[in-house]
Amino acid sequence: MTTATTTHTILRAEGFSCPSCVAKIEKQVGRLKGVENVKVHFASARIEIDHDAERVSVDDLVAAVAKAGYKATPAAF
């Protein structure tokens, strides 16, 4: 039996133009297996994601944001 380890990742996003962008990103990232919670902060262009790091990597998260049509990079803080 393995225990799931939840990782909290913060991404910085670019290309937000309207609040409806938030829903597109949350929906796309939320589809990934291993993602437990996605919260996009429109005003600060931050994406906070709780996920199982063994099932979905930071690169996978960035790719999901790109698939939604936006650029994201891991945040240093």
Rosetta constraint file for C-alpha pairs under 8 A:
AtomPair CA 4 CA 52 HARMONIC 6.49 0.50
AtomPair CA 5 CA 52 HARMONIC 5.70 0.50
AtomPair CA 5 CA 53 HARMONIC 7.04 0.50
AtomPair CA 5 CA 54 HARMONIC 7.85 0.50
AtomPair CA 6 CA 50 HARMONIC 6.23 0.50
AtomPair CA 6 CA 51 HARMONIC 5.30 0.50
AtomPair CA 6 CA 52 HARMONIC 4.77 0.50
AtomPair CA 6 CA 53 HARMONIC 6.76 0.50
AtomPair CA 7 CA 49 HARMONIC 8.00 0.50
AtomPair CA 7 CA 50 HARMONIC 5.58 0.50
AtomPair CA 7 CA 51 HARMONIC 5.32 0.50
AtomPair CA 7 CA 52 HARMONIC 5.97 0.50
AtomPair CA 7 CA 53 HARMONIC 6.00 0.50
AtomPair CA 8 CA 48 HARMONIC 7.04 0.50
AtomPair CA 8 CA 49 HARMONIC 5.70 0.50
AtomPair CA 8 CA 50 HARMONIC 4.57 0.50
AtomPair CA 8 CA 51 HARMONIC 6.58 0.50
AtomPair CA 9 CA 48 HARMONIC 5.84 0.50
AtomPair CA 9 CA 49 HARMONIC 5.20 0.50
AtomPair CA 9 CA 50 HARMONIC 6.41 0.50
AtomPair CA 9 CA 51 HARMONIC 7.76 0.50
AtomPair CA 9 CA 58 HARMONIC 7.52 0.50
AtomPair CA 9 CA 74 HARMONIC 7.62 0.50
AtomPair CA 10 CA 46 HARMONIC 6.69 0.50
AtomPair CA 10 CA 47 HARMONIC 5.58 0.50
AtomPair CA 10 CA 48 HARMONIC 4.59 0.50
AtomPair CA 10 CA 49 HARMONIC 6.34 0.50
AtomPair CA 10 CA 74 HARMONIC 6.22 0.50
AtomPair CA 10 CA 75 HARMONIC 5.62 0.50
AtomPair CA 10 CA 77 HARMONIC 7.48 0.50
AtomPair CA 11 CA 46 HARMONIC 5.77 0.50
AtomPair CA 11 CA 47 HARMONIC 5.02 0.50
AtomPair CA 11 CA 48 HARMONIC 6.52 0.50
AtomPair CA 11 CA 62 HARMONIC 7.85 0.50
AtomPair CA 11 CA 72 HARMONIC 6.04 0.50
AtomPair CA 11 CA 73 HARMONIC 5.40 0.50
AtomPair CA 11 CA 74 HARMONIC 4.40 0.50
AtomPair CA 11 CA 75 HARMONIC 4.99 0.50
AtomPair CA 12 CA 45 HARMONIC 5.92 0.50
AtomPair CA 12 CA 46 HARMONIC 4.87 0.50
AtomPair CA 12 CA 47 HARMONIC 6.34 0.50
AtomPair CA 12 CA 72 HARMONIC 5.39 0.50
AtomPair CA 12 CA 73 HARMONIC 5.35 0.50
AtomPair CA 12 CA 74 HARMONIC 6.16 0.50
AtomPair CA 12 CA 75 HARMONIC 5.55 0.50
AtomPair CA 13 CA 45 HARMONIC 5.25 0.50
AtomPair CA 13 CA 46 HARMONIC 6.07 0.50
AtomPair CA 13 CA 47 HARMONIC 7.02 0.50
AtomPair CA 13 CA 70 HARMONIC 6.95 0.50
AtomPair CA 13 CA 71 HARMONIC 5.66 0.50
AtomPair CA 13 CA 72 HARMONIC 4.21 0.50
AtomPair CA 13 CA 73 HARMONIC 6.57 0.50
AtomPair CA 14 CA 45 HARMONIC 6.92 0.50
AtomPair CA 14 CA 70 HARMONIC 6.21 0.50
AtomPair CA 14 CA 71 HARMONIC 5.21 0.50
AtomPair CA 14 CA 72 HARMONIC 6.18 0.50
AtomPair CA 15 CA 70 HARMONIC 5.69 0.50
AtomPair CA 15 CA 71 HARMONIC 6.71 0.50
AtomPair CA 16 CA 21 HARMONIC 6.25 0.50
AtomPair CA 16 CA 42 HARMONIC 7.42 0.50
AtomPair CA 16 CA 45 HARMONIC 7.24 0.50
AtomPair CA 16 CA 70 HARMONIC 7.43 0.50
AtomPair CA 17 CA 21 HARMONIC 7.10 0.50
AtomPair CA 18 CA 22 HARMONIC 7.92 0.50
AtomPair CA 19 CA 23 HARMONIC 7.70 0.50
AtomPair CA 19 CA 42 HARMONIC 6.38 0.50
AtomPair CA 20 CA 24 HARMONIC 6.81 0.50
AtomPair CA 21 CA 25 HARMONIC 6.34 0.50
AtomPair CA 22 CA 26 HARMONIC 6.12 0.50
AtomPair CA 22 CA 40 HARMONIC 5.77 0.50
AtomPair CA 22 CA 41 HARMONIC 7.59 0.50
AtomPair CA 22 CA 42 HARMONIC 6.58 0.50
AtomPair CA 23 CA 27 HARMONIC 5.97 0.50
AtomPair CA 24 CA 28 HARMONIC 6.18 0.50
AtomPair CA 24 CA 68 HARMONIC 6.28 0.50
AtomPair CA 25 CA 29 HARMONIC 6.02 0.50
AtomPair CA 25 CA 40 HARMONIC 7.57 0.50
AtomPair CA 25 CA 64 HARMONIC 7.88 0.50
AtomPair CA 25 CA 65 HARMONIC 5.91 0.50
AtomPair CA 25 CA 68 HARMONIC 5.83 0.50
AtomPair CA 26 CA 30 HARMONIC 5.69 0.50
AtomPair CA 26 CA 38 HARMONIC 5.75 0.50
AtomPair CA 26 CA 39 HARMONIC 6.70 0.50
AtomPair CA 26 CA 40 HARMONIC 6.72 0.50
AtomPair CA 27 CA 31 HARMONIC 6.38 0.50
AtomPair CA 28 CA 32 HARMONIC 7.55 0.50
AtomPair CA 28 CA 64 HARMONIC 6.04 0.50
AtomPair CA 28 CA 65 HARMONIC 6.92 0.50
AtomPair CA 28 CA 67 HARMONIC 7.55 0.50
AtomPair CA 28 CA 68 HARMONIC 6.24 0.50
AtomPair CA 29 CA 35 HARMONIC 7.45 0.50
AtomPair CA 29 CA 38 HARMONIC 7.13 0.50
AtomPair CA 29 CA 61 HARMONIC 6.39 0.50
AtomPair CA 29 CA 64 HARMONIC 5.40 0.50
AtomPair CA 29 CA 65 HARMONIC 6.50 0.50
AtomPair CA 30 CA 35 HARMONIC 5.94 0.50
AtomPair CA 30 CA 36 HARMONIC 7.39 0.50
AtomPair CA 30 CA 37 HARMONIC 6.97 0.50
AtomPair CA 30 CA 38 HARMONIC 6.31 0.50
AtomPair CA 31 CA 35 HARMONIC 7.46 0.50
AtomPair CA 32 CA 56 HARMONIC 7.37 0.50
AtomPair CA 33 CA 55 HARMONIC 6.89 0.50
AtomPair CA 33 CA 56 HARMONIC 6.93 0.50
AtomPair CA 34 CA 51 HARMONIC 5.49 0.50
AtomPair CA 34 CA 52 HARMONIC 5.05 0.50
AtomPair CA 34 CA 53 HARMONIC 7.70 0.50
AtomPair CA 34 CA 55 HARMONIC 5.39 0.50
AtomPair CA 34 CA 56 HARMONIC 5.84 0.50
AtomPair CA 35 CA 49 HARMONIC 7.23 0.50
AtomPair CA 35 CA 50 HARMONIC 6.16 0.50
AtomPair CA 35 CA 51 HARMONIC 4.24 0.50
AtomPair CA 35 CA 52 HARMONIC 6.45 0.50
AtomPair CA 35 CA 56 HARMONIC 7.26 0.50
AtomPair CA 36 CA 49 HARMONIC 7.58 0.50
AtomPair CA 36 CA 50 HARMONIC 5.46 0.50
AtomPair CA 36 CA 51 HARMONIC 5.34 0.50
AtomPair CA 36 CA 52 HARMONIC 7.72 0.50
AtomPair CA 37 CA 49 HARMONIC 5.65 0.50
AtomPair CA 37 CA 50 HARMONIC 5.06 0.50
AtomPair CA 37 CA 51 HARMONIC 7.04 0.50
AtomPair CA 38 CA 47 HARMONIC 7.11 0.50
AtomPair CA 38 CA 48 HARMONIC 5.83 0.50
AtomPair CA 38 CA 49 HARMONIC 4.59 0.50
AtomPair CA 38 CA 50 HARMONIC 6.60 0.50
AtomPair CA 39 CA 47 HARMONIC 5.81 0.50
AtomPair CA 39 CA 48 HARMONIC 5.17 0.50
AtomPair CA 39 CA 49 HARMONIC 6.47 0.50
AtomPair CA 40 CA 45 HARMONIC 7.24 0.50
AtomPair CA 40 CA 46 HARMONIC 5.90 0.50
AtomPair CA 40 CA 47 HARMONIC 4.41 0.50
AtomPair CA 40 CA 48 HARMONIC 6.30 0.50
AtomPair CA 41 CA 45 HARMONIC 5.61 0.50
AtomPair CA 41 CA 46 HARMONIC 5.14 0.50
AtomPair CA 41 CA 47 HARMONIC 6.18 0.50
AtomPair CA 42 CA 46 HARMONIC 6.99 0.50
AtomPair CA 51 CA 56 HARMONIC 6.97 0.50
AtomPair CA 52 CA 56 HARMONIC 6.17 0.50
AtomPair CA 53 CA 57 HARMONIC 5.55 0.50
AtomPair CA 53 CA 58 HARMONIC 7.81 0.50
AtomPair CA 56 CA 60 HARMONIC 6.03 0.50
AtomPair CA 56 CA 61 HARMONIC 7.31 0.50
AtomPair CA 57 CA 61 HARMONIC 6.51 0.50
AtomPair CA 58 CA 62 HARMONIC 6.26 0.50
AtomPair CA 58 CA 74 HARMONIC 7.51 0.50
AtomPair CA 59 CA 63 HARMONIC 6.08 0.50
AtomPair CA 60 CA 64 HARMONIC 6.20 0.50
AtomPair CA 61 CA 65 HARMONIC 6.41 0.50
AtomPair CA 62 CA 66 HARMONIC 6.25 0.50
AtomPair CA 62 CA 71 HARMONIC 7.55 0.50
AtomPair CA 62 CA 72 HARMONIC 5.66 0.50
AtomPair CA 62 CA 73 HARMONIC 6.59 0.50
AtomPair CA 62 CA 74 HARMONIC 7.89 0.50
AtomPair CA 63 CA 67 HARMONIC 6.12 0.50
AtomPair CA 64 CA 68 HARMONIC 6.44 0.50
AtomPair CA 65 CA 69 HARMONIC 6.63 0.50
AtomPair CA 65 CA 70 HARMONIC 5.68 0.50
AtomPair CA 65 CA 71 HARMONIC 6.57 0.50
AtomPair CA 65 CA 72 HARMONIC 6.49 0.50
AtomPair CA 66 CA 70 HARMONIC 4.85 0.50
AtomPair CA 66 CA 71 HARMONIC 5.47 0.50
AtomPair CA 66 CA 72 HARMONIC 7.13 0.50
